[in-house]
Amino acid sequence: MFHLLIGLIWLCASTSPAPAVDRSEFRIGYLGPARVMQTLSLVQQPFDNDGLAGAQLAIEDNNTTGKFLNQHFTLDERRLKEGDDAAAATVGLADHGDGVILVDLPADALLKAADAIRGRDVVLFNVGATDDRLREEDCRANMIHTAPTRSMLADGLAQYLVWKQWKRWLLVVGSHDKDKLFADALRRAASRFGAKIVQERVFEDTGGARRTDSGITLIQRQIPVFTQQAPAYDVLVAADESEVFAAYLPYRTWDPRPVAGSAGLVPTSWDAAQVQWGAVQLQNRFLKLNSRRMTALDMQAWTAVRMIGEATSRTDSSDARTVLAFLKGPDFSVAAFKGQRQTLRDWNLQLRQPILLVDGRMVVSVSPQEGFLHQLSELDTLGVDRPETKCRLQ
């Protein structure tokens, strides 16, 4: 009789429907360009899902934790073709119910997107644009930045070069606007950390094909001539965000000197060679999911989604204002496989983060460097600090 009773109880339990469980849905938007800029190197071409793949991996990570908290995250992707309206696309995602939107667009388009949803309970995450003005004179209270600034990248590089006692720089600047912006950041970093720019040269982009059959012979003759008769210097620092000339500099300069900046030793938020602090586990999961290596843009998008996951789980809220308040508060930090827990600068909503210095195969060093001190956080030696900021969040 006892065994029969137990059997009936088990049968009822196995056939009765499970009680309904309320599950919170968190919709995250992703807004990026339909086309990506080609690079000089054929082996480093960006992928169509660059950035998006990092966000998708983080959605999986959030949902792994979220299933225990009755939370579920989804990702809505929108791609903008040339001439498309970033503001309209952002409003469309917000109307669709996306309370947080990751944006990989140029600075002007980002500002239009942020202004289009001002006053709504929607937060933008800038995962791609490095322009300092987005965190300074053009900062917005509804936009968080996981992409580092040019000044953070330049400071990370400068600290290492000064630590190595490579204090005399030959600065070579491209002729495009964004090259000049990176050069501005490098000049600031040199002045800030005690380096000296012994001379500046401009590499004019004259157009034409960047890859030709006679390219190697031509470049082998041109680059040494371009870099000869320079004052004594320790390192050539290149500002070439436009991908015109910097990749041709290593091993071709007139004087046998290292190259840094946009080629050679490059400052970045992430690299496929990063394996320390548990990063190999993240790298392997990304490789398995995408059959390629993780880029800096992938990592910046991954970090944004994980920040959202951390904030929503800690606050048990999907309200954008509640999430933003927690992210800005003293209890928030995110682990992102770079040796330090990362937090948000409350004065301009920039994510504090170490800067990796890489050579294309290995991580050479990580800044901030030893000996560069700060009264609150050594990460604030990278980029614009609170006393210097021009940001007035609104």
Beta strands, then each sheet from edge to edge (+ up, - down):
strand 1: 24-33
strand 2: 71-80
strand 3: 100-103
strand 4: 123-126
strand 5: 143-145
strand 6: 168-174
strand 7: 196-203
strand 8: 235-239
strand 9: 259-261
strand 10: 266-268
strand 11: 334-335
strand 12: 341-342
strand 13: 355-358
strand 14: 363-367
sheet 1: 2+ 1+ 3+ 4+ 5+
sheet 2: 7+ 6+ 8+ 9+
sheet 3: 10+ 13- 14+
sheet 4: 11+ 12-
end
